């Protein structure tokens, strides 16, 4: 759903009729409703039979020209139910298909343990731990795990995403930079001399005359 977060409102469908049925059940569905439809990857990469996602962190140091750096550390978030290909029987199993922490922390299978050891089963792990576990899994299967190749693919994805977002980033940055500049203080208006009562002026004139007489 547009403006959604924490996995709220995400659902799987396998036909147009299924989509219409599930949308009609949404209390806010109707005029103005916005959502994103995304194709489900048929064979996601698994670790120990579980789906996971990655959070990669990028710092943008320049908008024009666009310059950014990808951190070597990140975060992996795991589902808490063994993965099975989507079907009518399991399409509503959020613990199997959604990797959101806010969803899986409610599962009895959620594991909150030391995430920094290579044998951890923590449901949230650093990217560095995940890469070690992926290397071990690939080696056990007789395959070679190329970490540098993995990071090159990360960089490619981030570069494409930033290029697509560059116009919005530039406009947003220029607006924020303009708003954050200290505004010049208005110059104080010159004060006009106060008019004194006529009686005071006459007294001063009389005193001046006495001084010169």
MOMOSUL-V335187 format. One record per residue. N is the residue number from 1. RES is the residue in one letter. SS is DSSP state (A for helix, B for strand, O for the rest). Layout:
n=N res=RES ss=SS
n=N res=RES ss=SS
This chain:
n=1 res=X ss=O
n=2 res=X ss=O
n=3 res=X ss=O
n=4 res=X ss=O
n=5 res=X ss=O
n=6 res=X ss=O
n=7 res=X ss=O
n=8 res=X ss=O
n=9 res=X ss=O
n=10 res=X ss=O
n=11 res=X ss=O
n=12 res=X ss=O
n=13 res=X ss=O
n=14 res=X ss=O
n=15 res=X ss=O
n=16 res=X ss=A
n=17 res=X ss=A
n=18 res=X ss=A
n=19 res=X ss=A
n=20 res=X ss=A
n=21 res=X ss=A
n=22 res=X ss=A
n=23 res=X ss=A
n=24 res=X ss=A
n=25 res=X ss=O
n=26 res=X ss=O
n=27 res=X ss=O
n=28 res=X ss=O
n=29 res=X ss=O
n=30 res=X ss=O
n=31 res=X ss=O
n=32 res=X ss=O
n=33 res=X ss=O
n=34 res=X ss=O
n=35 res=X ss=O
n=36 res=X ss=O
n=37 res=X ss=O
n=38 res=X ss=O
n=39 res=X ss=O
n=40 res=X ss=O
n=41 res=X ss=O
n=42 res=X ss=O
n=43 res=X ss=O
n=44 res=X ss=O
n=45 res=X ss=O
n=46 res=X ss=B
n=47 res=X ss=B
n=48 res=X ss=O
n=49 res=X ss=O
n=50 res=X ss=B
n=51 res=X ss=B
n=52 res=X ss=B
n=53 res=X ss=B
n=54 res=X ss=B
n=55 res=X ss=B
n=56 res=X ss=B
n=57 res=X ss=B
n=58 res=X ss=B
n=59 res=X ss=B
n=60 res=X ss=B
n=61 res=X ss=B
n=62 res=X ss=B
n=63 res=X ss=O
n=64 res=X ss=O
n=65 res=X ss=O
n=66 res=X ss=O
n=67 res=X ss=B
n=68 res=X ss=B
n=69 res=X ss=B
n=70 res=X ss=B
n=71 res=X ss=B
n=72 res=X ss=B
n=73 res=X ss=B
n=74 res=X ss=B
n=75 res=X ss=B
n=76 res=X ss=B
n=77 res=X ss=B
n=78 res=X ss=B
n=79 res=X ss=O
n=80 res=X ss=O
n=81 res=X ss=O
n=82 res=X ss=O
n=83 res=X ss=O
n=84 res=X ss=O
n=85 res=X ss=O
n=86 res=X ss=O
n=87 res=X ss=O
n=88 res=X ss=O
n=89 res=X ss=O
n=90 res=X ss=O
n=91 res=X ss=O
n=92 res=X ss=O
n=93 res=X ss=O
n=94 res=X ss=A
n=95 res=X ss=A
n=96 res=X ss=A
n=97 res=X ss=A
n=98 res=X ss=O
n=99 res=X ss=O
n=100 res=X ss=O
n=101 res=X ss=A
n=102 res=X ss=A
n=103 res=X ss=A
n=104 res=X ss=A
n=105 res=X ss=O
n=106 res=X ss=O
n=107 res=X ss=O
n=108 res=X ss=O
n=109 res=X ss=O
n=110 res=X ss=O
n=111 res=X ss=O
n=112 res=X ss=O
n=113 res=X ss=O
n=114 res=X ss=O
n=115 res=X ss=O
n=116 res=X ss=O
n=117 res=X ss=O
n=118 res=X ss=O
n=119 res=X ss=O
n=120 res=X ss=O
n=121 res=X ss=O
n=122 res=X ss=O
n=123 res=X ss=O
n=124 res=X ss=B
n=125 res=X ss=B
n=126 res=X ss=B
n=127 res=X ss=A
n=128 res=X ss=A
n=129 res=X ss=A
n=130 res=X ss=A
n=131 res=X ss=A
n=132 res=X ss=A
n=133 res=X ss=A
n=134 res=X ss=A
n=135 res=X ss=A
n=136 res=X ss=A
n=137 res=X ss=A
n=138 res=X ss=A
n=139 res=X ss=A
n=140 res=X ss=A
n=141 res=X ss=O
n=142 res=X ss=O
n=143 res=X ss=O
n=144 res=X ss=O
n=145 res=X ss=O
n=146 res=X ss=O
n=147 res=X ss=A
n=148 res=X ss=A
n=149 res=X ss=A
n=150 res=X ss=A
n=151 res=X ss=A
n=152 res=X ss=A
n=153 res=X ss=A
n=154 res=X ss=A
n=155 res=X ss=A
n=156 res=X ss=A
n=157 res=X ss=A
n=158 res=X ss=A
n=159 res=X ss=A
n=160 res=X ss=A
n=161 res=X ss=A
n=162 res=X ss=A
n=163 res=X ss=A
n=164 res=X ss=A
n=165 res=X ss=A
n=166 res=X ss=A
n=167 res=X ss=A
n=168 res=X ss=A
n=169 res=X ss=A
n=170 res=X ss=A
n=171 res=X ss=A
n=172 res=X ss=A
n=173 res=X ss=A
n=174 res=X ss=A
n=175 res=X ss=A
n=176 res=X ss=A
n=177 res=X ss=A
n=178 res=X ss=A
n=179 res=X ss=A
n=180 res=X ss=A
n=181 res=X ss=O
n=182 res=X ss=O
n=183 res=X ss=O
n=184 res=X ss=O
n=185 res=X ss=O
n=186 res=X ss=O
n=187 res=X ss=O
n=188 res=X ss=O
n=189 res=X ss=O
n=190 res=X ss=O
n=191 res=X ss=O
n=192 res=X ss=O
n=193 res=X ss=O
n=194 res=X ss=O
n=195 res=X ss=O
n=196 res=X ss=O
n=197 res=X ss=O
n=198 res=X ss=A
n=199 res=X ss=A
n=200 res=X ss=A
n=201 res=X ss=A
n=202 res=X ss=A
n=203 res=X ss=A
n=204 res=X ss=A
n=205 res=X ss=A
n=206 res=X ss=A
n=207 res=X ss=A
n=208 res=X ss=A
n=209 res=X ss=A
n=210 res=X ss=A
n=211 res=X ss=A
n=212 res=X ss=O
n=213 res=X ss=O
